Amino acid sequence: MFAQRLDQQGKSFDLALSLIKVSALMTFVGVVLLLSGKVSEGSAITAGGLTGNVFSARFLKFTENANDRLDRLLDEQLLNGINR
């Protein structure tokens, strides 16, 4: 169980790092488009903010649910070990 918990944390970290990279890339593309005059300021800011918030909210909820499930399993394993 502990190994699975550590593996889950590693995957969560990797996913968070990937989301940060995607967010930085999207910000860079938005700045380039804004400076080139292809989009308005309001459009660039709105698109960047909405996309970042959607990805973050979904990732955090997914991670929270996975961690809660693993915590429950770990608690059950610990209780079963104590009761034996």
Secondary structure by P-SEA (a helix, b strand, c coil): caaaaaaaaaaaaaaaaaaaaaaaaaaaaaaaaaaaccccaaaaaaaaaaaaaaaaaaaaaaaaaaaaaaaaaaaaaaaaaaac
